[in-house]
Amino acid sequence: MDYIIKDEKLELIYEHGKGAWTYHLRIRNSKNIDGKWGDIKVSGFVDNYKIEARNLAPIKGEDKMLSINGEIRKAINKKGGDIVTVTLYLLSNQEKVTEKEILETFKEAGVLKAFEKLHDEDQKEILGKIASTKSEDKQTKVILKFIDQLSKSNN
């Protein structure tokens, strides 16, 4: 898994008057990730809240920022100054597969129930491995590998 950060404790920063960026996270050690606005997408978790294909804001020479909107803050019950646990992995421009699409594929393959029986951490790991695979070809192979493993656990 190619994580940008994994299970790191970050402060939910509040800066009045920054619009969508009033509440945000600074993603440590991310200043060397290249890309302009819209090019740098991440998926992962803030506490146990799943985020998918969210933009990181590039700031020249500084670590990137991830906006944390009201929906997320309400779901995790956090406010500015609180500490959250963050796991993020970078999506390439070709990676637009969502958790919903992966779960639909598992359902079609008859392995969704086996997937749902796994611990949350194992589910996160599988979804992360699929989403972080760089090419569509390799992503398909990873999905098929997990379908095969899950079908064997069904028996």
Backbone as CSV, one residue per row, in Angstrom:
resi,resn,N_x,N_y,N_z,CA_x,CA_y,CA_z,C_x,C_y,C_z
1,MET,0.840,-1.180,0.000,0.000,0.000,0.000,0.879,1.234,0.000
2,ASP,0.619,2.132,-0.897,1.379,3.372,-0.982,0.640,4.497,-0.268
3,TYR,0.823,4.544,1.036,0.167,5.576,1.833,0.957,6.870,1.774
4,ILE,0.250,7.991,1.786,0.879,9.280,2.031,1.111,9.371,3.536
5,ILE,0.070,9.033,4.280,0.169,8.920,5.740,-0.726,7.776,6.183
6,LYS,-0.337,7.122,7.252,-1.118,5.990,7.759,-1.261,6.116,9.271
7,ASP,-2.508,6.187,9.704,-2.850,6.252,11.131,-2.073,7.336,11.871
8,GLU,-1.919,8.506,11.229,-1.212,9.623,11.877,-2.203,10.517,12.585
9,LYS,-1.775,11.043,13.703,-2.576,11.984,14.484,-2.282,13.390,13.956
10,LEU,-3.326,14.080,13.490,-3.196,15.437,12.974,-4.220,16.340,13.649
11,GLU,-3.856,17.605,13.764,-4.793,18.570,14.325,-5.748,19.056,13.245
12,LEU,-7.035,19.107,13.581,-8.030,19.717,12.707,-7.907,21.231,12.910
13,ILE,-7.358,21.896,11.915,-7.036,23.321,12.014,-8.254,24.165,11.635
14,TYR,-8.499,25.193,12.437,-9.551,26.158,12.148,-8.892,27.506,11.865
15,GLU,-9.162,28.056,10.676,-8.680,29.394,10.324,-9.859,30.180,9.769
16,HIS,-10.351,31.113,10.555,-11.524,31.901,10.187,-11.333,32.583,8.829
17,GLY,-12.415,32.555,8.038,-12.429,33.316,6.797,-11.736,32.674,5.614
18,LYS,-11.488,31.387,5.662,-10.809,30.733,4.533,-11.784,29.944,3.653
19,GLY,-13.059,30.252,3.735,-14.046,29.572,2.896,-14.052,28.072,3.145
20,ALA,-13.955,27.299,2.053,-13.956,25.833,2.165,-12.762,25.318,2.958
21,TRP,-11.761,26.161,3.153,-10.541,25.745,3.848,-10.501,26.230,5.294
22,THR,-11.650,26.735,5.809,-11.706,27.205,7.198,-11.292,26.081,8.147
23,TYR,-11.783,24.870,7.890,-11.371,23.683,8.648,-10.566,22.808,7.700
24,HIS,-9.360,22.486,8.093,-8.516,21.680,7.207,-7.455,20.922,7.999
25,LEU,-6.817,20.008,7.302,-5.673,19.263,7.831,-4.454,19.614,6.995
26,ARG,-3.319,19.753,7.628,-2.041,19.865,6.911,-1.474,18.451,6.857
27,ILE,-1.211,17.984,5.651,-0.745,16.617,5.458,0.781,16.621,5.493
28,ARG,1.326,16.134,6.594,2.779,16.147,6.803,3.531,15.456,5.664
29,ASN,4.692,15.990,5.357,5.608,15.417,4.356,4.974,15.275,2.973
30,SER,4.086,16.194,2.622,3.418,16.107,1.320,3.856,17.206,0.356
31,LYS,4.781,18.091,0.789,5.122,19.217,-0.083,5.818,18.784,-1.367
32,ASN,6.399,17.592,-1.412,7.093,17.131,-2.617,6.186,16.397,-3.598
33,ILE,4.910,16.284,-3.288,3.963,15.678,-4.225,3.628,16.720,-5.276
34,ASP,3.932,16.413,-6.531,3.729,17.373,-7.608,2.305,17.333,-8.134
35,GLY,1.832,18.494,-8.549,0.536,18.585,-9.193,-0.144,19.898,-8.885
36,LYS,-0.973,20.322,-9.832,-1.741,21.550,-9.625,-3.103,21.172,-9.052
37,TRP,-3.900,22.187,-8.745,-5.224,21.943,-8.181,-6.011,20.985,-9.081
38,GLY,-6.611,19.982,-8.482,-7.406,18.998,-9.212,-6.615,17.779,-9.633
39,ASP,-5.277,17.868,-9.614,-4.427,16.739,-10.004,-4.116,15.808,-8.838
40,ILE,-4.184,16.336,-7.622,-3.749,15.568,-6.460,-4.979,15.125,-5.686
41,LYS,-5.394,13.887,-5.943,-6.580,13.343,-5.286,-6.158,12.228,-4.336
42,VAL,-6.862,12.182,-3.200,-6.588,11.165,-2.200,-7.880,10.494,-1.771
43,SER,-7.729,9.288,-1.273,-8.816,8.574,-0.604,-8.249,8.047,0.694
44,GLY,-9.126,7.663,1.584,-8.680,7.120,2.862,-9.689,7.364,3.950
45,PHE,-9.183,7.647,5.160,-10.049,7.806,6.319,-9.593,8.961,7.192
46,VAL,-10.564,9.707,7.713,-10.334,10.675,8.771,-11.124,10.122,9.952
47,ASP,-10.407,9.742,11.007,-10.965,8.888,12.047,-11.532,7.675,11.312
48,ASN,-12.778,7.339,11.468,-13.304,6.188,10.724,-14.214,6.616,9.590
49,TYR,-14.138,7.881,9.192,-14.968,8.405,8.117,-14.240,8.230,6.792
50,LYS,-14.862,7.506,5.871,-14.268,7.218,4.563,-14.367,8.438,3.664
51,ILE,-13.238,8.843,3.104,-13.239,9.898,2.093,-12.749,9.295,0.784
52,GLU,-13.324,9.775,-0.315,-12.966,9.233,-1.622,-12.692,10.352,-2.617
53,ALA,-11.586,10.211,-3.320,-11.228,11.109,-4.428,-11.381,12.575,-4.051
54,ARG,-10.777,12.953,-2.923,-10.803,14.341,-2.456,-9.532,15.049,-2.909
55,ASN,-9.663,16.325,-3.263,-8.518,17.122,-3.698,-7.661,17.557,-2.521
56,LEU,-6.346,17.446,-2.702,-5.414,18.091,-1.788,-5.085,19.444,-2.402
57,ALA,-5.039,20.453,-1.570,-4.701,21.791,-2.063,-3.196,21.958,-2.081
58,PRO,-2.626,22.195,-3.260,-1.186,22.432,-3.337,-0.856,23.843,-2.864
59,ILE,0.160,23.939,-2.035,0.634,25.230,-1.546,2.131,25.248,-1.810
60,LYS,2.567,26.147,-2.659,3.962,26.166,-3.099,4.938,26.117,-1.917
61,GLY,5.785,25.074,-1.930,6.830,24.934,-0.929,6.343,24.508,0.457
62,GLU,5.067,24.163,0.580,4.523,23.762,1.874,3.767,22.447,1.740
63,ASP,3.463,21.858,2.910,2.642,20.648,2.898,1.246,20.966,2.374
64,LYS,0.622,19.975,1.745,-0.706,20.122,1.171,-1.761,20.203,2.278
65,MET,-2.939,20.729,1.897,-4.064,20.829,2.821,-5.223,19.994,2.305
66,LEU,-5.967,19.418,3.249,-7.195,18.683,2.944,-8.332,19.376,3.674
67,SER,-9.308,19.869,2.929,-10.465,20.538,3.515,-11.332,19.512,4.250
68,ILE,-11.818,19.890,5.421,-12.698,19.017,6.205,-14.023,19.758,6.378
69,ASN,-15.010,19.369,5.580,-16.283,20.086,5.566,-17.166,19.718,6.765
70,GLY,-18.295,20.397,6.865,-19.217,20.195,7.978,-19.747,18.780,8.072
71,GLU,-20.002,18.148,6.936,-20.496,16.766,6.934,-19.495,15.837,7.620
72,ILE,-18.230,15.992,7.284,-17.193,15.149,7.889,-17.053,15.480,9.373
73,ARG,-16.989,16.768,9.707,-16.821,17.160,11.119,-17.968,16.635,11.968
74,LYS,-19.177,16.708,11.444,-20.339,16.206,12.187,-20.245,14.694,12.363
75,ALA,-19.869,13.976,11.309,-19.788,12.513,11.360,-18.737,12.034,12.364
76,ILE,-17.619,12.775,12.468,-16.549,12.356,13.390,-16.628,13.087,14.728
77,ASN,-17.591,14.028,14.823,-17.817,14.779,16.061,-16.557,15.513,16.523
78,LYS,-15.943,16.260,15.601,-14.715,16.996,15.916,-14.864,18.455,15.502
79,LYS,-14.080,19.309,16.170,-14.067,20.739,15.871,-12.616,21.202,15.770
80,GLY,-12.428,22.450,15.405,-11.085,23.003,15.291,-10.283,22.797,16.565
81,GLY,-9.028,22.385,16.402,-8.143,22.131,17.531,-8.139,20.686,17.990
82,ASP,-9.159,19.911,17.588,-9.214,18.486,17.959,-8.219,17.685,17.130
83,ILE,-7.836,16.542,17.666,-6.911,15.638,16.977,-7.713,14.527,16.289
84,VAL,-7.343,14.243,15.052,-7.980,13.169,14.284,-6.910,12.191,13.813
85,THR,-7.322,10.967,13.552,-6.426,9.946,13.014,-6.670,9.868,11.506
86,VAL,-5.593,10.015,10.729,-5.730,10.142,9.278,-4.901,9.074,8.559
87,THR,-5.538,8.440,7.582,-4.876,7.523,6.662,-5.269,7.961,5.258
88,LEU,-4.271,8.242,4.423,-4.545,8.695,3.054,-3.609,8.007,2.068
89,TYR,-4.144,7.720,0.897,-3.313,7.241,-0.200,-3.640,8.052,-1.439
90,LEU,-2.619,8.245,-2.248,-2.713,9.078,-3.440,-3.371,8.308,-4.570
91,LEU,-4.270,8.972,-5.268,-4.894,8.400,-6.460,-4.245,9.029,-7.681
92,SER,-3.956,8.232,-8.670,-3.436,8.813,-9.915,-4.619,9.341,-10.712
93,ASN,-4.341,10.087,-11.756,-5.418,10.648,-12.576,-6.306,9.566,-13.182
94,GLN,-5.744,8.390,-13.446,-6.543,7.325,-14.042,-7.409,6.612,-13.017
95,GLU,-7.076,6.732,-11.752,-7.779,5.994,-10.718,-9.039,6.713,-10.305
96,LYS,-10.132,6.319,-10.857,-11.397,6.923,-10.479,-12.320,5.868,-9.873
97,VAL,-11.819,4.684,-9.628,-12.637,3.629,-9.043,-13.014,4.045,-7.623
98,THR,-14.284,3.875,-7.298,-14.763,4.254,-5.979,-15.032,2.999,-5.154
99,GLU,-15.181,3.214,-3.875,-15.526,2.095,-2.986,-16.835,1.458,-3.451
100,LYS,-17.792,2.288,-3.846,-19.092,1.784,-4.310,-18.906,0.841,-5.506
101,GLU,-18.053,1.237,-6.457,-17.812,0.389,-7.632,-17.153,-0.925,-7.249
102,ILE,-16.213,-0.865,-6.311,-15.542,-2.090,-5.857,-16.553,-3.010,-5.187
103,LEU,-17.381,-2.449,-4.314,-18.376,-3.264,-3.609,-19.406,-3.844,-4.575
104,GLU,-19.786,-3.081,-5.599,-20.702,-3.606,-6.623,-20.064,-4.772,-7.367
105,THR,-18.764,-4.654,-7.650,-18.042,-5.744,-8.318,-18.016,-6.982,-7.426
106,PHE,-17.742,-6.782,-6.126,-17.752,-7.903,-5.180,-19.136,-8.547,-5.120
107,LYS,-20.188,-7.723,-5.151,-21.560,-8.244,-5.107,-21.842,-9.088,-6.347
108,GLU,-21.481,-8.540,-7.515,-21.695,-9.270,-8.770,-20.940,-10.594,-8.789
109,ALA,-19.769,-10.621,-8.135,-18.954,-11.832,-8.104,-19.395,-12.781,-6.981
110,GLY,-20.375,-12.361,-6.180,-20.890,-13.226,-5.118,-19.992,-13.310,-3.887
111,VAL,-19.123,-12.313,-3.678,-18.200,-12.361,-2.532,-18.403,-11.200,-1.550
112,LEU,-19.438,-10.394,-1.760,-19.658,-9.228,-0.897,-19.885,-9.638,0.559
113,LYS,-20.643,-10.698,0.782,-20.908,-11.131,2.163,-19.615,-11.562,2.854
114,ALA,-18.741,-12.244,2.123,-17.446,-12.649,2.693,-16.611,-11.415,3.021
115,PHE,-16.651,-10.423,2.156,-15.922,-9.168,2.394,-16.455,-8.474,3.642
116,GLU,-17.790,-8.416,3.761,-18.411,-7.731,4.894,-18.148,-8.431,6.222
117,LYS,-17.804,-9.708,6.193,-17.486,-10.454,7.418,-16.085,-10.134,7.940
118,LEU,-15.250,-9.539,7.088,-13.888,-9.196,7.490,-13.901,-8.056,8.502
119,HIS,-12.843,-7.970,9.306,-12.674,-6.843,10.229,-12.560,-5.560,9.420
120,ASP,-12.936,-4.431,10.032,-12.879,-3.131,9.352,-11.488,-2.843,8.794
121,GLU,-10.455,-3.158,9.583,-9.075,-2.900,9.132,-8.756,-3.681,7.864
122,ASP,-9.193,-4.952,7.810,-8.942,-5.778,6.632,-9.701,-5.241,5.422
123,GLN,-10.936,-4.768,5.658,-11.706,-4.168,4.563,-10.998,-2.920,4.043
124,LYS,-10.535,-2.064,4.959,-9.818,-0.842,4.567,-8.578,-1.183,3.755
125,GLU,-7.847,-2.198,4.205,-6.613,-2.608,3.524,-6.912,-3.045,2.087
126,ILE,-7.949,-3.866,1.905,-8.312,-4.347,0.571,-8.722,-3.176,-0.318
127,LEU,-9.604,-2.327,0.184,-10.065,-1.181,-0.612,-8.901,-0.262,-0.964
128,GLY,-8.005,-0.058,-0.006,-6.845,0.795,-0.244,-5.903,0.224,-1.284
129,LYS,-5.670,-1.084,-1.207,-4.778,-1.718,-2.189,-5.351,-1.599,-3.594
130,ILE,-6.651,-1.783,-3.714,-7.279,-1.674,-5.036,-7.193,-0.238,-5.542
131,ALA,-7.576,0.711,-4.707,-7.634,2.114,-5.138,-6.263,2.705,-5.424
132,SER,-5.220,2.194,-4.750,-3.903,2.795,-4.934,-3.098,2.153,-6.064
133,THR,-3.640,1.124,-6.691,-2.954,0.489,-7.817,-2.966,1.457,-9.000
134,LYS,-1.804,1.640,-9.607,-1.611,2.733,-10.555,-2.310,2.566,-11.906
135,SER,-2.259,1.403,-12.499,-2.852,1.262,-13.835,-4.155,0.467,-13.754
136,GLU,-5.018,0.711,-14.728,-6.302,0.021,-14.767,-6.099,-1.490,-14.899
137,ASP,-5.128,-1.904,-15.726,-4.831,-3.334,-15.886,-4.472,-3.981,-14.555
138,LYS,-3.533,-3.349,-13.841,-3.097,-3.897,-12.561,-4.226,-3.853,-11.544
139,GLN,-5.037,-2.806,-11.606,-6.158,-2.686,-10.684,-7.135,-3.845,-10.891
140,THR,-7.405,-4.172,-12.142,-8.286,-5.295,-12.447,-7.714,-6.591,-11.885
141,LYS,-6.405,-6.786,-12.037,-5.769,-7.997,-11.501,-5.878,-8.056,-9.979
142,VAL,-5.720,-6.917,-9.314,-5.820,-6.879,-7.846,-7.252,-7.197,-7.416
143,ILE,-8.234,-6.633,-8.118,-9.639,-6.925,-7.803,-9.909,-8.420,-7.973
144,LEU,-9.438,-8.984,-9.074,-9.653,-10.415,-9.323,-8.973,-11.282,-8.266
145,LYS,-7.792,-10.868,-7.823,-7.086,-11.597,-6.768,-7.921,-11.617,-5.491
146,PHE,-8.479,-10.468,-5.119,-9.289,-10.413,-3.897,-10.600,-11.169,-4.058
147,ILE,-11.192,-11.127,-5.248,-12.411,-11.909,-5.488,-12.105,-13.388,-5.298
148,ASP,-10.962,-13.836,-5.825,-10.563,-15.231,-5.680,-10.371,-15.589,-4.197
149,GLN,-9.661,-14.740,-3.454,-9.437,-15.003,-2.032,-10.751,-15.032,-1.258
150,LEU,-11.616,-14.074,-1.556,-12.895,-14.000,-0.846,-13.810,-15.175,-1.186
151,SER,-13.742,-15.634,-2.434,-14.586,-16.774,-2.816,-14.114,-18.054,-2.104
152,LYS,-12.811,-18.158,-1.872,-12.287,-19.323,-1.135,-12.694,-19.269,0.335
153,SER,-12.803,-18.077,0.901,-13.227,-17.957,2.300,-14.731,-18.186,2.451
154,ASN,-15.459,-18.108,1.327,-16.897,-18.391,1.332,-17.178,-19.871,1.492
155,ASN,-16.230,-20.694,1.035,-16.437,-22.155,1.018,-16.117,-22.784,2.344
